């Protein structure tokens, strides 16, 4: 039964709030508001009913009761969206097959339209507001409804333009309203027109190889540049310069490695019959020796470096060349052999001035320095007079790269000071150095090379000619073992010294190897006095003075020579 409080009614012992709908809220299927108060207590029912009545009156007075819900706005827009999707699908069906140029133009126009509505969104929906006013002109609404409609209509246009772009590209074929994809657009979780355009830009293999080779590579010498260019040119010839870089995957590169690189004739560029052949013709014409696994791995490593550069510059999402290297059972230490004591005795016996034809000082001193310092061939061959220093009483090789003297280093770890082994001092090395200094001062020459008979090559530095002559000497007088080369001095130095010195850090500091761990590589420095003490532990198992037929210089004479060297002062670390 009804009670005396307005809008409060009772049915079957339960109380309800009941009233007619305000004019602005009334619809065809909604004439009244009826809410259960969920109580049989009259006192509680009266209190709740008065509260609801007050809230309803406030909504009516403020106009908020007339606002449309977001679902209502989207239901209105859903019809427009479905109509546009269907019209474009029919247009595509009527058009028939699309040629590549027309497809690209259609995609471009869709992205331009998408970008236009993105700018409208960022500017506060001015066009969206104009359209919303037309849609809502015959529908009761508030200013808030108009703002909502402008926002949702503009976002819907972004959605439609992206769908149009994807349909032209052949990616999707929506012909009706799809709530899930529409919600994605409304949430903002989609790529912008610029992001889509950037992702669809084709960067060709030939274009990026050209950019990569033109980019700065401070550690590359001329020979390294040629080696990298050869690997990338070979890859480009196989895949084609116009190939989209994103289309190259690991299976493609693996096939290139196995079916091309592994089958290419060795020294193919020097044979007249192969020089002008195409890559595949060279593969088919192979007869005999092909590229070694070591050479193939070097080429794939250079190709992998190129793809890492492409990844770093955001041309690809990941490198497809990370696993191209062919695994072998050969340990790195087995690629070059060390010299045995008998090898070393034979080498220096045959390098004596009284035995070797056309003897020159560098032919003896360069191998001796390699044996007692662990330095690389080119590091020794490119030494300048001023690279021999007195560092607070310790004579040292200052191994550095100086562009003005055409000297360079293999890597950043190669820069170092190396104490000169006492054996070299006792053999009279500083006597040779000081005489060379006097000759330079005497004739006023700008030539400061330590070995004046070695010529510089832009591609190979100072050591290429010497490497060939020493290789011929080695095969003629010492060994036919191809694993024994000049670099074997460096292997011998590391091997013999490692058996005497447990501190690997000191050996790495001497021969310019990278040091493991951040502490060692970034912060730790070796003291020259400790490095000199380590050098003195070298023992090759024979008497070099006896082999060369020389008598060690006395300490007094050596000290006098050290005092004549240019001095470098400061903290004695490297």
PyMOL commands that set and color helices and strands:
alter all, ss='L'
color gray80, all
select helices_A, chain A and resi 23-25+42-62+64-66+70-95+100-122+126-135+143-169+179-187+193-200+205-214+222-239+245-247+250-259+261-263+272-275+279-284+293-312+332-334+341-350+361-373+377-381+385-387+403-405+412-414+422-426+429-443+464-477+488-498+504-511+518-523+528-535+544-548+555-564
alter helices_A, ss='H'
color red, helices_A
select strands_A, chain A and resi 8-11+14-20+32-36+388-391+394-399+416-419
alter strands_A, ss='S'
color yellow, strands_A
deselect
rebuild
show_as cartoon
